[in-house]
């Protein structure tokens, strides 16, 4: 008896480059192998051509051909998702390691930061002192400011004639004040 060939390959695969069709055909072959294995388990023998005929008729029906194609689509999508996920994970690890290595080469100079902070604090204190001195000096006369800073007493020219009584200009304001109290 001549063997009837099933031309399902031509119905599923459109060209040699049709990967989707080839995967569809592999789904068909997997189902056929499962059918034969179930038959062997049940009857302890290989199925005959007549016993395979119902499977062949069902497998070539339009709805079954569509099932093979949709199953191939699902398998392809799962495969691509797994490949892309693995590729993404690999790229993520690579770039994460690269970023960490780049960050390790950029080490901050804390000593320089400390010096900058100390210098900034010093300048702030200096400017605050200048501001305080300016405000204070504006509230008093320049004569009093110079007297307090250098601990001297500035006398006007009209009073300079009174120095002939033995007092010298080098006397401090407190000495002059003491002398004036004794008068």
ChimeraX attribute file (.defattr): number of C-alpha atoms within 10 A of each C-alpha:
attribute: neighborCount
match mode: 1-to-1
recipient: residues
	/A:1	4
	/A:2	5
	/A:3	6
	/A:4	9
	/A:5	7
	/A:6	13
	/A:7	10
	/A:8	15
	/A:9	16
	/A:10	11
	/A:11	13
	/A:12	22
	/A:13	18
	/A:14	13
	/A:15	10
	/A:16	8
	/A:17	9
	/A:18	12
	/A:19	14
	/A:20	20
	/A:21	22
	/A:22	19
	/A:23	20
	/A:24	26
	/A:25	22
	/A:26	16
	/A:27	19
	/A:28	24
	/A:29	14
	/A:30	11
	/A:31	15
	/A:32	16
	/A:33	12
	/A:34	12
	/A:35	15
	/A:36	18
	/A:37	16
	/A:38	14
	/A:39	16
	/A:40	13
	/A:41	11
	/A:42	9
	/A:43	10
	/A:44	10
	/A:45	11
	/A:46	14
	/A:47	16
	/A:48	9
	/A:49	13
	/A:50	10
	/A:51	12
	/A:52	15
	/A:53	14
	/A:54	10
	/A:55	14
	/A:56	17
	/A:57	11
	/A:58	12
	/A:59	19
	/A:60	18
	/A:61	12
	/A:62	11
	/A:63	11
	/A:64	14
	/A:65	19
	/A:66	14
	/A:67	16
	/A:68	24
	/A:69	22
	/A:70	15
	/A:71	17
	/A:72	22
	/A:73	16
	/A:74	12
	/A:75	16
	/A:76	16
	/A:77	12
	/A:78	12
	/A:79	12
	/A:80	12
	/A:81	12
	/A:82	12
	/A:83	12
	/A:84	12
	/A:85	12
	/A:86	12
	/A:87	12
	/A:88	12
	/A:89	12
	/A:90	12
	/A:91	12
	/A:92	12
	/A:93	12
	/A:94	12
	/A:95	12
	/A:96	12
	/A:97	12
	/A:98	12
	/A:99	11
	/A:100	11
	/A:101	11
	/A:102	11
	/A:103	10
	/A:104	10
	/A:105	8
	/A:106	8
	/A:107	8
	/A:108	9
	/A:109	8
	/A:110	9
	/A:111	9
	/A:112	10
	/A:113	11
	/A:114	11
	/A:115	11
	/A:116	12
	/A:117	12
	/A:118	12
	/A:119	12
	/A:120	12
	/A:121	12
	/A:122	12
	/A:123	12
	/A:124	12
	/A:125	12
	/A:126	12
	/A:127	12
	/A:128	12
	/A:129	12
	/A:130	12
	/A:131	12
	/A:132	12
	/A:133	13
	/A:134	11
	/A:135	11
	/A:136	12
	/A:137	15
	/A:138	11
	/A:139	10
	/A:140	10
	/A:141	11
	/A:142	11
	/A:143	14
	/A:144	14
	/A:145	16
	/A:146	14
	/A:147	15
	/A:148	12
	/A:149	8
	/A:150	10
	/A:151	14
	/A:152	19
	/A:153	20
	/A:154	15
	/A:155	10
	/A:156	9
	/A:157	8
	/A:158	7
	/A:159	9
	/A:160	12
	/A:161	9
	/A:162	10
	/A:163	10
	/A:164	8
	/A:165	7
	/A:166	7
	/A:167	12
	/A:168	11
	/A:169	14
	/A:170	10
	/A:171	13
	/A:172	16
	/A:173	17
	/A:174	12
	/A:175	14
	/A:176	17
	/A:177	12
	/A:178	11
	/A:179	11
	/A:180	9
	/A:181	8
	/A:182	7
	/A:183	5
